Amino acid sequence: MRFGPTPLDDAEGAILAHGVTAGERTWRKATLLSAQDVADMKAAGLTEVIAAVMEPGDLDENEAATRVSAGLATAGIEIRPATTGRVNLHALEAGVFTVSRAAVDAINAVDPAITFATLPEFATVEAGQMLATVKIIPFAARAE
């Protein structure tokens, strides 16, 4: 992923790093820019934006978080859909949460783009309670 100032001529398909207001429009951070967005920004006088541009071999943050969390599937845990690069894992029933600290540390050691956090081991939990979260820090991560 390339990140930084991006000429609008190269911005279609890029992901905005910051919210942008130009003319009468506002684009939120993390907007995937369409051809119309780029045209509207140009019409409002902008020439570039700060954005993330995916490169071959990159996964967007939601796909990367989904792939990491898929390896965490186990009985008693619901893996919720990814949003904003985050997947939350919830208890399906009340009980005591157990986790391997070594496994958590191993996942966090894979790449600085990945963060995996959990409740402490042996925490008592209620049905529906969040147990853990996987977060992809940048807008994209390398597939490998």
Salt bridges, closest charged atoms under 4 A:
ASP9 OD1 - LYS42 NZ 2.51
ASP37 OD1 - ARG25 NH2 3.11
ASP40 OD2 - ARG25 NH1 2.49
GLU55 OE2 - ARG2 NE 3.81
ASP58 OD1 - ARG142 NH1 3.09
GLU63 OE2 - ARG67 NE 2.85
GLU78 OE1 - ARG80 NE 3.18
ASP105 OD2 - ARG101 NE 3.69
GLU144 OE2 - ARG142 NE 3.40
